[in-house]
Amino acid sequence: MNVLRDGDPVSTMQFFAIWRALADISADPVIGLRIALSLDDAVLPPSFLAAYYARDFRDALQRVVRFKAAVRT
C-alpha cells in the first residue's frame, strides 16, 4: 500500500486516482471545483499558480505545459 507523504512526488496515476476517488465518494457533482476554489493561492506550487489564473481549462493546461517545459530547460 502506498501512502502519500509531504514532499513525496505523486505520480500521474496517483493524482488521477485521488480525483476519481473523491468523485466516487462525494455526493457533490462539483467537488473538484469546490476544492480548487478553496485553495490558498499563497501556498500553491508555481505550476498550479500559473494554471490558477488561466481564462479556462485549456489555457490552464497550456500554462502548466509552458511552465513545466521552462523548468526542465
C-alpha positions as CSV (number, residue, x, y, z in Angstrom):
1,M,0.0,0.0,0.0
2,N,1.3,3.4,-1.0
3,V,0.9,6.3,1.5
4,L,1.3,9.8,0.3
5,R,3.6,11.9,2.5
6,D,4.5,15.6,2.4
7,G,7.4,16.2,0.0
8,D,7.0,12.8,-1.8
9,P,6.2,13.2,-5.5
10,V,2.8,12.0,-6.7
11,S,2.6,10.1,-9.9
12,T,0.2,11.0,-12.6
13,M,-1.7,7.7,-11.9
14,Q,-1.9,8.5,-8.2
15,F,-3.1,12.1,-8.9
16,F,-6.0,11.0,-11.1
17,A,-6.8,8.1,-8.7
18,I,-7.2,10.6,-5.9
19,W,-9.6,12.8,-8.0
20,R,-11.6,9.7,-9.1
21,A,-11.9,8.6,-5.5
22,L,-13.1,12.0,-4.4
23,A,-15.7,12.0,-7.2
24,D,-16.8,8.4,-6.3
25,I,-17.2,9.1,-2.5
26,S,-18.7,12.6,-2.8
27,A,-22.3,13.3,-3.4
28,D,-21.3,16.7,-4.7
29,P,-21.0,16.8,-8.5
30,V,-18.7,19.8,-8.4
31,I,-16.4,18.7,-5.6
32,G,-13.3,19.3,-7.7
33,L,-14.4,22.8,-8.4
34,R,-15.2,23.4,-4.7
35,I,-11.7,22.1,-3.7
36,A,-10.0,24.2,-6.3
37,L,-11.8,27.4,-5.3
38,S,-10.9,26.8,-1.7
39,L,-7.1,26.6,-2.3
40,D,-5.0,29.3,-0.8
41,D,-3.0,30.7,-3.7
42,A,-0.3,31.9,-1.4
43,V,0.9,28.3,-0.9
44,L,0.3,26.9,-4.4
45,P,3.4,25.5,-6.2
46,P,4.3,27.7,-9.2
47,S,2.9,25.3,-11.8
48,F,-0.5,25.4,-10.1
49,L,-0.3,29.1,-9.6
50,A,0.2,29.5,-13.4
51,A,-2.9,27.5,-14.0
52,Y,-4.9,29.2,-11.3
53,Y,-5.1,32.4,-13.2
54,A,-6.0,30.9,-16.5
55,R,-9.0,32.0,-18.5
56,D,-10.3,28.5,-18.9
57,F,-9.3,24.8,-18.6
58,R,-7.5,24.8,-22.0
59,D,-5.5,27.9,-21.0
60,A,-4.7,26.3,-17.6
61,L,-3.3,23.2,-19.3
62,Q,-1.2,25.3,-21.7
63,R,0.2,27.4,-18.9
64,V,1.2,24.3,-17.0
65,V,2.9,22.8,-20.1
66,R,4.8,26.0,-20.7
67,F,5.8,26.3,-17.1
68,K,7.0,22.7,-16.9
69,A,8.9,23.0,-20.2
70,A,10.6,26.1,-18.9
71,V,11.6,24.5,-15.6
72,R,13.2,21.5,-17.4
73,T,15.4,23.6,-19.6
